[in-house]
Amino acid sequence: MPSSQEPAWLAPVTLSGTYVRLEPLDATHLNGLVEAVEDGEVWKLWYTTVPKPDAMAAEIERRLALQRAGSMLPFTVFDGAGRVAGMTTYMNVDTGNRRVEIGSTWYRAGVRRTALNTEAKLLLLEHAFERLDCIAVEFRTSSFNLPSRRAIERLGAKLDGVLRNHSFHQDGSLRDTYVYSITAAEWPEITSRLRRELDRPR
C-alpha cells in the first residue's frame, strides 16, 4: 500500500511486452544487475553515469530511497528471455503537474540495437500517458551522449532546450544537458509509429 510520500498514481507496477519486462526494482536483483553491468563494462562511459559492479548495492538502495521519498519509481529491465538487462526509472516526479522524466537508464551491451529499448520506452510512455494521465514526459541527456540523443529523437521527442554548464560528468568535465519532451497531445501519433516499428519483421 503506498505511503503518504508515495502518490497512488506512482505505485510500483510491472510492465510487460514481447521483448522486455520492467519489474519494480528490488534488492534481490543485485546479482543479475552486477552481471548485466559487467557486459561491456558500461560504467566506463565517461559521458553518462552507470554504477560500477561494486557500487550496485548502494545504487539500488539510493533508487529505492528516492522511491520511498516519492521522487522516483525505479525498474529492473529484463530481456525477452528473462535475463536482467539493466535499469530505468521514472524520476524528477512532479505530482501536482503530472509530469515525469524517464531516465537513469542503462543496458547491458548485449541488448544494444535490439527492440528492447524501443519497447521499454513504449511501455513507460504508455503507462505515463494512459494510466498516470501525464501532461508531458521528459528526457535528459548529455550533449556528448550522441547515441542517447539519437534514440530519444527517434522516439519522436522534441528538443525543449539546452541547459548549458548544467552539471559535471563523472570525469569532472562540464556537462551541457539536452532536455527533450513528449506531450500528451503528441502521444497518439508517437504510439502508432512506435508500434509499427516494433511490428516490422526482424
N, CA and C of each residue as an Amber inpcrd file, in Angstrom:
protein
   606
   0.8530000  -1.1990000   0.0000000   0.0000000   0.0000000   0.0000000
   0.8880000   1.2480000   0.0000000   0.6340000   2.2210000  -0.9180000
   1.5020000   3.3930000  -0.9940000   1.5400000   4.1680000   0.3090000
   2.7260000   4.6990000   0.6420000   2.8600000   5.5350000   1.8200000
   2.3600000   6.9230000   1.5100000   2.3170000   7.7940000   2.5590000
   1.8400000   9.1550000   2.3440000   2.7840000   9.9280000   1.4350000
   4.0650000   9.4900000   1.3470000   5.0180000  10.1590000   0.4740000
   4.9820000   9.6150000  -0.9550000   4.2760000   8.5360000  -1.1840000
   4.2700000   7.8900000  -2.4910000   2.8730000   7.9810000  -3.0810000
   2.6350000   8.9230000  -3.9870000   1.2960000   9.0840000  -4.5450000
   0.8070000   7.7900000  -5.1740000  -0.4920000   7.5250000  -5.0300000
  -1.0520000   6.2700000  -5.5260000  -0.7870000   6.0950000  -7.0120000
  -0.8030000   7.2000000  -7.7690000  -0.6070000   7.0750000  -9.2170000
   0.8130000   6.6750000  -9.5760000   1.7440000   6.7600000  -8.6240000
   3.1260000   6.3760000  -8.8580000   3.4470000   5.0230000  -8.2240000
   2.4390000   4.2560000  -7.9130000   2.6500000   2.9680000  -7.2510000
   3.4530000   2.0230000  -8.1360000   4.2830000   1.1670000  -7.5380000
   5.0580000   0.1930000  -8.3240000   4.1570000  -0.6650000  -9.2040000
   4.6540000  -0.9690000 -10.4040000   3.8780000  -1.7270000 -11.3700000
   4.8430000  -2.4930000 -12.2560000   4.4370000  -3.6650000 -12.7400000
   5.2120000  -4.4240000 -13.7170000   4.6500000  -4.1570000 -15.1040000
   5.5240000  -3.8280000 -16.0370000   5.1250000  -3.5340000 -17.4170000
   5.7740000  -4.5690000 -18.3240000   4.9700000  -5.2770000 -19.0960000
   5.4860000  -6.3930000 -19.8960000   5.1330000  -6.2380000 -21.3680000
   6.0790000  -6.6370000 -22.2200000   5.8680000  -6.6600000 -23.6570000
   6.4290000  -7.9350000 -24.2400000   6.7160000  -7.9180000 -25.5260000
   7.2730000  -9.0870000 -26.2110000   8.7680000  -9.2140000 -25.9770000
   9.4700000  -8.0820000 -25.9920000  10.9270000  -8.0840000 -25.9390000
  11.4910000  -7.6730000 -24.5810000  10.6350000  -7.1810000 -23.6820000
  11.1380000  -6.6300000 -22.4290000  10.0850000  -6.7420000 -21.3400000
  10.5550000  -6.8460000 -20.0940000   9.6810000  -6.7800000 -18.9170000
  10.3360000  -5.8330000 -17.9210000   9.5620000  -4.8910000 -17.4260000
  10.0440000  -3.9380000 -16.4330000   9.4120000  -4.2870000 -15.0960000
  10.2510000  -4.6840000 -14.1410000   9.7670000  -5.0430000 -12.8180000
  10.2130000  -3.9920000 -11.8080000   9.4140000  -3.7340000 -10.7720000
   9.8720000  -2.8170000  -9.7240000  11.2230000  -3.2640000  -9.1830000
  12.1570000  -2.3380000  -9.0920000  13.4940000  -2.6460000  -8.5890000
  13.4200000  -3.2500000  -7.1940000  14.2320000  -4.2730000  -6.9670000
  14.2590000  -4.9570000  -5.6760000  15.7030000  -5.3500000  -5.3720000
  16.0460000  -5.3790000  -4.0940000  17.4060000  -5.7390000  -3.6940000
  17.8020000  -7.1360000  -4.1600000  16.8130000  -8.0030000  -4.3730000
  17.1210000  -9.3590000  -4.8260000  17.6190000  -9.3850000  -6.2700000
  17.5280000  -8.2840000  -6.9830000  18.0070000  -8.2150000  -8.3680000
  19.4990000  -7.9290000  -8.4450000  20.1530000  -7.7950000  -7.3040000
  21.5490000  -7.3570000  -7.2650000  22.4610000  -8.1850000  -8.1640000
  22.4710000  -9.4910000  -8.0130000  23.4100000 -10.3210000  -8.7730000
  23.1870000 -10.1880000 -10.2750000  21.9310000 -10.1620000 -10.6920000
  21.6330000 -10.0150000 -12.1080000  22.0750000  -8.6730000 -12.6540000
  21.9140000  -7.6210000 -11.8520000  22.3310000  -6.2880000 -12.2860000
  23.8480000  -6.1750000 -12.3620000  24.5550000  -6.8020000 -11.4310000
  26.0210000  -6.8060000 -11.4850000  26.4890000  -7.5230000 -12.7420000
  25.8890000  -8.6680000 -13.0340000  26.2700000  -9.4170000 -14.2360000
  25.9690000  -8.6040000 -15.4910000  24.8510000  -7.8700000 -15.4820000
  24.4740000  -7.0750000 -16.6560000  25.4380000  -5.9210000 -16.8810000
  25.8230000  -5.2250000 -15.8120000  26.7000000  -4.0560000 -15.9860000
  28.1070000  -4.4830000 -16.3940000  28.4820000  -5.7100000 -16.0830000
  29.7920000  -6.2120000 -16.4920000  29.8360000  -6.5570000 -17.9770000
  28.6740000  -6.7220000 -18.6000000  28.5910000  -6.9990000 -20.0340000
  28.8860000  -5.7030000 -20.7950000  30.1120000  -5.5620000 -21.2540000
  30.5060000  -4.3590000 -21.9580000  31.1240000  -3.2940000 -21.0780000
  31.2050000  -3.5590000 -19.7580000  31.7770000  -2.5960000 -18.8010000
  31.2090000  -1.1960000 -19.0400000  29.8830000  -1.1230000 -19.0640000
  29.2280000   0.1190000 -19.4700000  29.4530000   1.2700000 -18.4840000
  29.9220000   0.9680000 -17.2730000  30.1840000   2.0490000 -16.3150000
  31.3980000   2.8900000 -16.7200000  32.1700000   2.4440000 -17.7030000
  33.3570000   3.1740000 -18.1180000  33.0530000   4.3010000 -19.1000000
  31.8100000   4.4360000 -19.5540000  31.4410000   5.5320000 -20.4500000
  31.4790000   6.8360000 -19.6610000  32.3510000   7.7350000 -20.0150000
  32.5940000   8.9300000 -19.2140000  31.4470000   9.9310000 -19.2650000
  30.6480000   9.9270000 -20.3450000  29.6120000  10.9440000 -20.5280000
  28.2640000  10.5490000 -19.9270000  28.2150000   9.4220000 -19.2360000
  26.9790000   9.0210000 -18.5650000  27.3490000   8.4230000 -17.2110000
  26.3500000   8.2270000 -16.3680000  26.6080000   7.7060000 -15.0260000
  25.9600000   6.3350000 -14.8890000  26.7910000   5.3100000 -14.8070000
  26.3410000   3.9230000 -14.6650000  27.0650000   3.3400000 -13.4620000
  26.3720000   2.6460000 -12.5660000  27.0320000   2.1160000 -11.3660000
  28.0700000   1.0480000 -11.6870000  29.1870000   1.1130000 -10.9770000
  30.1820000   0.0580000 -11.0790000  29.6650000  -1.1970000 -10.3700000
  30.1970000  -2.3710000 -10.7170000  29.7190000  -3.5930000 -10.0690000
  29.7480000  -3.5280000  -8.5460000  30.8500000  -2.9970000  -7.9750000
  30.9440000  -2.9790000  -6.5190000  30.1280000  -1.8630000  -5.8780000
  29.5060000  -1.0110000  -6.7050000  28.6380000   0.0550000  -6.1910000
  27.1650000  -0.2170000  -6.4710000  26.8570000  -1.3910000  -7.0400000
  25.4830000  -1.6670000  -7.4500000  24.5300000  -1.7380000  -6.2570000
  24.9500000  -2.3550000  -5.1570000  24.0610000  -2.4510000  -3.9940000
  23.7060000  -1.0650000  -3.4770000  24.6890000  -0.1700000  -3.4340000
  24.4300000   1.1990000  -2.9780000  23.5160000   1.9320000  -3.9420000
  23.6700000   1.6590000  -5.2560000  22.8060000   2.3130000  -6.2420000
  21.3620000   1.8300000  -6.1160000  21.1940000   0.5490000  -5.8780000
  19.8380000   0.0190000  -5.6630000  19.1980000   0.7100000  -4.4660000
  19.9280000   0.8230000  -3.3720000  19.3780000   1.4550000  -2.1790000
  19.1050000   2.9360000  -2.4230000  19.9750000   3.6140000  -3.1850000
  19.7430000   5.0320000  -3.4960000  18.4300000   5.2040000  -4.2500000
  18.2040000   4.3660000  -5.2330000  16.9760000   4.4790000  -6.0230000
  15.7520000   4.1190000  -5.1880000  15.8680000   3.1140000  -4.3570000
  14.7320000   2.7350000  -3.5190000  14.4310000   3.8180000  -2.4800000
  15.4580000   4.5080000  -1.9870000  15.2380000   5.6180000  -1.0520000
  14.4880000   6.7490000  -1.7420000  14.8420000   7.0350000  -2.9970000
  14.1220000   8.0620000  -3.7520000  12.6770000   7.6270000  -4.0200000
  12.4720000   6.3310000  -4.2090000  11.1030000   5.8320000  -4.3630000
  10.3070000   6.0670000  -3.0840000  10.9180000   5.7640000  -1.9360000
  10.2180000   5.9760000  -0.6710000   9.8980000   7.4570000  -0.4500000
  10.7420000   8.3320000  -0.9930000  10.5150000   9.7750000  -0.8700000
   9.4980000  10.2920000  -1.8940000   9.0850000   9.4350000  -2.8260000
   8.0710000   9.8330000  -3.8040000   8.6130000  10.5540000  -5.0160000
   9.9470000  10.5400000  -5.2250000  10.5120000  11.2800000  -6.3510000
  11.0380000  10.3870000  -7.4610000  10.9140000   9.0760000  -7.3040000
  11.3930000   8.1420000  -8.3300000  10.5940000   6.8500000  -8.2600000
  10.4190000   6.2120000  -9.4120000   9.8830000   4.8540000  -9.4620000
  10.8530000   4.0400000 -10.3140000  11.7560000   3.2650000  -9.6680000
  12.8030000   2.5440000 -10.3970000  12.3650000   1.1450000 -10.8290000
  12.9150000   0.7300000 -11.9690000  12.6190000  -0.5870000 -12.5270000
  13.9180000  -1.3410000 -12.8140000  13.8370000  -2.6660000 -12.7180000
  14.8460000  -3.5420000 -13.2940000  14.3350000  -3.9890000 -14.6460000
  15.1880000  -3.9260000 -15.6590000  14.8130000  -4.2800000 -17.0280000
  15.2550000  -5.7150000 -17.3030000  14.3220000  -6.5350000 -17.7680000
  14.6110000  -7.9100000 -18.1660000  14.3830000  -8.0510000 -19.6620000
  15.2180000  -8.8350000 -20.3390000  15.0000000  -9.0570000 -21.7640000
  13.9510000 -10.1490000 -21.9700000  13.6740000 -10.4600000 -23.2270000
  12.6140000 -11.4180000 -23.5430000  12.8760000 -12.8160000 -23.0260000
  14.1430000 -13.1240000 -22.7700000  14.4970000 -14.4430000 -22.2410000
  14.5010000 -14.4710000 -20.7220000  14.1730000 -13.3450000 -20.0840000
  14.1270000 -13.2790000 -18.6330000  15.4500000 -12.9460000 -17.9710000
  16.4360000 -12.5290000 -18.7590000  17.7490000 -12.1660000 -18.2220000
  17.7650000 -10.6790000 -17.8670000  18.3790000 -10.3210000 -16.7440000
  18.4740000  -8.9160000 -16.3690000  19.2780000  -8.1630000 -17.4250000
  18.7040000  -7.0610000 -17.9060000  19.3290000  -6.2950000 -18.9850000
  19.7610000  -4.9040000 -18.5530000  19.2690000  -4.4080000 -17.3940000
  19.6600000  -3.0670000 -16.9690000  18.6580000  -2.4500000 -16.0190000
  18.6540000  -1.1140000 -15.9730000  17.7930000  -0.3540000 -15.0660000
  17.1980000   0.8320000 -15.8220000  16.0340000   1.2890000 -15.3630000
  15.4350000   2.5220000 -15.8580000  14.5180000   3.0610000 -14.7680000
  14.0710000   4.3130000 -14.9050000  13.2120000   4.8960000 -13.8700000
  12.2580000   5.9290000 -14.4440000  11.1920000   6.1770000 -13.6860000
  10.5030000   7.4640000 -13.7090000  11.1910000   8.2900000 -12.6280000
  11.5790000   9.5150000 -12.9420000  12.3150000  10.3120000 -11.9740000
  11.8950000  11.7800000 -12.0670000  12.4480000  12.6100000 -11.1770000
  12.0770000  14.0340000 -11.1290000  10.5640000  14.1970000 -11.2180000
   9.8890000  13.4890000 -10.3560000   8.4290000  13.4020000 -10.4000000
   7.7960000  14.7220000  -9.9480000   6.9030000  15.2380000 -10.7540000
   6.1340000  16.4440000 -10.4310000   4.6670000  16.0210000 -10.3280000
   4.2820000  15.6140000  -9.1350000   2.9440000  15.0620000  -8.9350000
   1.8540000  16.0670000  -9.2590000   2.0160000  17.3000000  -8.7800000
   0.9710000  18.3040000  -8.9760000   0.6990000  18.6080000 -10.4240000
   1.7430000  18.5850000 -11.2390000   1.5890000  18.8830000 -12.6610000
   1.5610000  17.6290000 -13.5350000   1.5950000  16.4580000 -12.8980000
   1.5280000  15.1800000 -13.6080000   2.5890000  15.1130000 -14.7170000
   3.8300000  15.3230000 -14.3130000   4.9700000  15.2050000 -15.2240000
   6.0000000  14.2550000 -14.6200000   6.6470000  13.4850000 -15.4630000
   7.7500000  12.6370000 -15.0380000   8.8540000  12.7080000 -16.0890000
  10.0440000  12.3680000 -15.6620000  11.1650000  12.1710000 -16.5830000
  11.4590000  10.6830000 -16.6400000  11.7440000  10.1740000 -17.8210000
  12.2460000   8.8090000 -17.9730000  13.7590000   8.9230000 -18.0840000
  14.4760000   8.3110000 -17.1410000  15.9220000   8.4730000 -17.1620000
  16.6350000   7.5190000 -16.2350000  17.9070000   7.8340000 -15.9400000
  18.7850000   6.9410000 -15.1640000  18.7310000   5.5280000 -15.7360000
  18.8030000   5.4680000 -17.0800000  18.6670000   4.2070000 -17.8070000
  20.0330000   3.7190000 -18.2840000  20.2780000   2.4530000 -18.1040000
  21.4450000   1.8230000 -18.7210000  21.0960000   0.3740000 -19.0500000
  21.7630000  -0.1450000 -20.0980000  21.5360000  -1.5200000 -20.5450000
  22.8650000  -2.2400000 -20.7370000  22.8270000  -3.5330000 -20.5870000
  23.9820000  -4.3600000 -20.9020000  24.2960000  -4.2400000 -22.3940000
  25.5490000  -4.4240000 -22.7650000  25.9620000  -4.2530000 -24.1530000
  25.2280000  -5.2130000 -25.0900000  24.8920000  -6.3900000 -24.6000000
  24.3040000  -7.4080000 -25.4550000  22.9160000  -7.1040000 -25.9870000
  22.2240000  -6.0960000 -25.4390000  20.8720000  -5.7860000 -25.9340000
  20.8420000  -4.5080000 -26.7640000  21.9960000  -3.9060000 -27.0080000
  22.0200000  -2.7030000 -27.8350000  21.6110000  -3.0350000 -29.2610000
  20.9480000  -2.0780000 -29.8960000  20.4710000  -2.2110000 -31.2790000
  19.4870000  -3.3660000 -31.4220000  18.7220000  -3.6230000 -30.3650000
  17.6090000  -4.5710000 -30.4370000  16.3210000  -3.8030000 -30.1750000
  15.1990000  -4.5310000 -30.2130000  13.8970000  -3.8890000 -29.9900000
  13.6500000  -3.5920000 -28.5160000  14.5390000  -4.0330000 -27.6380000
  14.2960000  -3.9110000 -26.1990000  14.0710000  -2.4650000 -25.7760000
  14.9580000  -1.5480000 -26.1570000  14.8340000  -0.1690000 -25.6870000
  13.5800000   0.4960000 -26.2430000  13.2850000   0.2580000 -27.5200000
  12.0780000   0.8580000 -28.1100000  10.8360000   0.4090000 -27.3640000
  10.7480000  -0.8970000 -27.0710000   9.5620000  -1.3940000 -26.3800000
   9.5290000  -0.9350000 -24.9300000  10.6960000  -0.8590000 -24.2820000
  10.7230000  -0.3590000 -22.9040000  10.1970000   1.0670000 -22.8390000
  10.6540000   1.9110000 -23.7620000  10.1760000   3.2920000 -23.7740000
   8.6940000   3.3470000 -24.1030000   8.2340000   2.4980000 -25.0290000
   6.8110000   2.4620000 -25.3550000   5.9820000   2.1120000 -24.1250000
   6.4120000   1.1070000 -23.3680000   5.6670000   0.7000000 -22.1720000
   5.6410000   1.8070000 -21.1260000   6.7880000   2.4600000 -20.9300000
   6.8540000   3.5410000 -19.9430000   6.0010000   4.7390000 -20.3770000
   6.0710000   5.0910000 -21.6440000   5.2730000   6.2100000 -22.1460000
   3.7850000   5.8870000 -22.0980000   3.4330000   4.6750000 -22.4870000
   2.0280000   4.2580000 -22.4550000   1.4840000   4.3360000 -21.0280000
   2.2400000   3.8520000 -20.0640000   1.7830000   3.8990000 -18.6740000
   1.6590000   5.3410000 -18.2020000   2.6370000   6.1740000 -18.5800000
   2.6160000   7.5730000 -18.1430000   1.4170000   8.3280000 -18.7110000
   1.1600000   8.1770000 -19.9920000   0.0910000   8.9490000 -20.6200000
  -1.2920000   8.3320000 -20.4390000  -1.3740000   6.9970000 -20.4800000
  -2.6830000   6.3500000 -20.4880000  -3.1410000   5.8620000 -19.1250000
  -2.2250000   5.6990000 -18.1790000  -2.6060000   5.2710000 -16.8320000
  -2.4100000   6.3970000 -15.8130000  -1.2850000   7.1090000 -15.9170000
  -0.9910000   8.1710000 -14.9640000  -1.5380000   9.5250000 -15.4050000
  -2.0130000   9.6010000 -16.6440000  -2.5990000  10.8390000 -17.1730000
  -1.5980000  11.9950000 -17.1430000  -0.3420000  11.7030000 -17.4990000
   0.6730000  12.7450000 -17.5340000   0.3940000  13.7420000 -18.6530000
   0.7850000  14.9910000 -18.4170000   0.6420000  16.0090000 -19.4620000
   1.8940000  16.0710000 -20.3300000   3.0110000  15.5770000 -19.8230000
   4.2530000  15.5340000 -20.5950000   5.2200000  14.5670000 -19.9320000
   6.0970000  13.9970000 -20.7380000   7.1680000  13.1290000 -20.2540000
   8.4790000  13.6860000 -20.7930000   9.4510000  13.7920000 -19.9150000
  10.7130000  14.4460000 -20.2380000  11.8440000  13.4270000 -20.3480000
  12.8550000  13.7920000 -21.1340000  14.0860000  13.0180000 -21.2580000
  15.2510000  13.9990000 -21.1850000  16.3370000  13.6250000 -20.5150000
  17.5240000  14.4710000 -20.4410000  18.7570000  13.6240000 -20.7220000
  19.7210000  14.2370000 -21.4010000  20.9550000  13.5190000 -21.6830000
  22.0880000  14.5090000 -21.9320000  23.3080000  14.0350000 -21.7840000
  24.4720000  14.8750000 -22.0340000  24.5970000  15.2140000 -23.5140000
  25.1100000  16.4040000 -23.7930000  25.3570000  16.7940000 -25.1870000
  26.3170000  15.8260000 -25.8700000  27.2050000  15.1920000 -25.0990000
  28.1710000  14.2630000 -25.6710000  27.6100000  12.8590000 -25.8820000
  26.4490000  12.5640000 -25.3030000  25.8830000  11.2210000 -25.4180000
  25.0590000  11.1310000 -26.7010000  25.7560000  11.0600000 -27.8260000
  25.0760000  11.0640000 -29.1260000  24.1580000   9.8580000 -29.3210000
  24.5390000   8.6380000 -28.8850000  23.5980000   7.5200000 -29.0340000
  22.2850000   7.7630000 -28.2910000  22.3710000   8.3240000 -27.0740000
  21.1640000   8.6080000 -26.3160000  20.3290000   9.6900000 -26.9990000
  20.9770000  10.7390000 -27.4770000  20.2430000  11.8120000 -28.1550000
  19.5250000  11.2820000 -29.3900000  20.1980000  10.4560000 -30.1770000
  19.5660000   9.8950000 -31.3760000  18.3920000   8.9980000 -31.0060000
  18.5590000   8.1860000 -29.9540000  17.4810000   7.2880000 -29.5330000
  16.2670000   8.0770000 -29.0600000  16.4930000   9.1450000 -28.3080000
  15.3820000   9.9830000 -27.8320000  14.6760000  10.6470000 -29.0090000
  15.4490000  11.1440000 -29.9630000  14.8570000  11.8000000 -31.1230000
  14.0850000  10.8060000 -31.9800000  14.5610000   9.5580000 -32.0700000
  13.8280000   8.5310000 -32.8320000  12.4810000   8.2250000 -32.1940000
  12.3740000   8.4030000 -30.8850000  11.0740000   8.2020000 -30.2330000
  10.0500000   9.2330000 -30.6940000  10.5240000  10.3800000 -31.1480000
   9.6370000  11.4690000 -31.5230000   9.6250000  12.6060000 -30.5230000
  10.4830000  12.5410000 -29.5090000  10.5710000  13.6250000 -28.5260000
  11.1650000  14.8710000 -29.1840000  10.7190000  16.0230000 -28.7350000
  11.1960000  17.2900000 -29.2850000  12.1290000  17.9710000 -28.2910000
  13.1250000  18.6580000 -28.8390000  14.1030000  19.3430000 -28.0010000
  13.4830000  20.6060000 -27.4100000  13.4230000  20.6530000 -26.0830000
  12.9190000  21.8430000 -25.3890000  14.0090000  22.8970000 -25.2400000
  15.2560000  22.4580000 -25.0740000  16.3480000  23.4030000 -24.9090000
  17.5810000  22.7180000 -24.3500000  18.6260000  23.5140000 -24.1660000
  19.8970000  23.0110000 -23.6510000  20.2510000  23.7760000 -22.3850000
  20.4760000  23.0360000 -21.3010000  20.9360000  23.6360000 -20.0480000
  22.4620000  23.6640000 -20.0900000  23.0240000  24.8230000 -20.3530000
  24.4670000  24.9370000 -20.5180000  25.1690000  24.9160000 -19.1590000
  26.3300000  24.2270000 -19.1200000  27.0620000  24.0660000 -17.8590000
  26.1180000  23.6360000 -16.7350000  25.3060000  22.6470000 -17.0390000
  24.2630000  22.2210000 -16.1150000  24.8150000  21.4450000 -14.9290000
  25.8460000  20.6460000 -15.1800000  26.4080000  19.8010000 -14.1200000
  27.7730000  19.3070000 -14.5860000  28.2920000  18.3110000 -13.8650000
  29.5910000  17.7450000 -14.2230000  29.4240000  16.2880000 -14.6340000
  30.2040000  15.8670000 -15.6380000  30.3180000  14.4420000 -15.9290000
  31.1410000  13.7940000 -14.8150000  31.1390000  12.4630000 -14.7980000
  31.8540000  11.7680000 -13.7350000  33.3620000  11.9860000 -13.8010000
  33.8870000  12.4190000 -14.9550000  35.3180000  12.7080000 -15.0450000
  35.6410000  14.1530000 -14.6770000  34.6280000  14.9210000 -14.2640000
  34.8380000  16.2950000 -13.8530000  34.6260000  17.3300000 -14.9330000
  34.4510000  16.9060000 -16.1880000  34.2140000  17.8630000 -17.2700000
  32.7900000  18.4070000 -17.1920000  32.6070000  19.6050000 -17.7310000
  31.2930000  20.2370000 -17.6930000  30.3190000  19.5500000 -18.6410000
  29.0820000  19.4820000 -18.1960000  28.0250000  18.8410000 -18.9860000
  26.9700000  19.8620000 -19.3860000  26.7060000  19.9260000 -20.6950000
  25.5230000  20.6060000 -21.2030000  24.4320000  19.5470000 -21.3290000
  23.2620000  19.8140000 -20.7630000  22.1820000  18.8310000 -20.7490000
  21.1240000  19.1760000 -21.7870000  20.8710000  18.2460000 -22.7040000
  19.8010000  18.3880000 -23.6920000  18.4970000  17.9040000 -23.0630000
  17.4780000  18.7500000 -23.0900000  16.1830000  18.4380000 -22.4920000
  15.1510000  18.2510000 -23.6020000  14.5300000  17.0830000 -23.6260000
  13.5080000  16.7490000 -24.6140000  12.1990000  16.4510000 -23.8920000
  11.0980000  16.4890000 -24.6290000   9.8240000  16.0530000 -24.0460000
   8.8680000  15.5650000 -25.1250000   7.9100000  14.7860000 -24.6710000
   6.7390000  14.3730000 -25.4570000   5.5260000  14.8410000 -24.6820000
   4.5980000  15.5070000 -25.3360000   3.3920000  15.9790000 -24.6650000
   2.2430000  15.0080000 -24.8960000   1.2220000  15.1500000 -24.0780000
   0.0520000  14.2760000 -24.2020000  -0.5800000  14.3890000 -25.5840000
  -0.5910000  15.5940000 -26.1490000  -1.1920000  15.7940000 -27.4690000
  -0.4060000  15.0710000 -28.5610000   0.8900000  14.8900000 -28.3630000
   1.7340000  14.2230000 -29.3580000   1.7190000  12.7090000 -29.2240000
   1.2470000  12.2150000 -28.0900000   1.3460000  10.7940000 -27.7910000
   0.6170000   9.8980000 -28.7860000  -0.6230000  10.1740000 -29.2210000
  -1.3030000   9.2400000 -30.1350000  -0.5150000   8.9600000 -31.4140000
   0.0630000   9.9760000 -32.0080000   0.8480000   9.7650000 -33.2280000
   2.1210000   8.9860000 -32.9330000   2.7510000   9.2890000 -31.8230000
   4.0060000   8.6180000 -31.4800000   3.7760000   7.1500000 -31.1600000
   2.7240000   6.8470000 -30.4160000   2.4850000   5.4350000 -30.0770000
   2.1880000   4.6120000 -31.3210000   1.4620000   5.1840000 -32.2810000
   1.1800000   4.4540000 -33.5210000   2.4630000   4.1550000 -34.2800000
   3.3710000   5.1230000 -34.3490000   4.6180000   4.9220000 -35.0810000
   5.5210000   3.9170000 -34.3780000   5.5930000   3.9870000 -33.0470000
   6.4260000   3.0400000 -32.3150000   5.9040000   1.6140000 -32.4450000
   4.5910000   1.4610000 -32.4390000   4.0210000   0.1160000 -32.5930000
   4.2940000  -0.4340000 -33.9920000   4.2320000   0.4240000 -35.0080000
   4.5580000  -0.0290000 -36.3660000   6.0100000  -0.4720000 -36.4400000
   6.8810000   0.2780000 -35.7810000   8.2990000  -0.0800000 -35.7750000
   8.5270000  -1.4290000 -35.0970000   7.8430000  -1.6870000 -33.9910000
   8.0140000  -2.9550000 -33.2840000   7.4120000  -4.1220000 -34.0670000
   6.3860000  -3.8410000 -34.8730000   5.7140000  -4.9050000 -35.6160000
   6.4350000  -5.3060000 -36.9040000   7.3940000  -4.4930000 -37.3490000
   8.0600000  -4.8210000 -38.6160000   8.9400000  -6.0520000 -38.4340000
   9.0990000  -6.8360000 -39.5130000   9.9060000  -8.0750000 -39.4380000
  11.3350000  -7.7710000 -39.0120000  11.9300000  -8.6890000 -38.2240000
  13.3030000  -8.5170000 -37.7440000  14.1780000  -9.6740000 -38.1930000
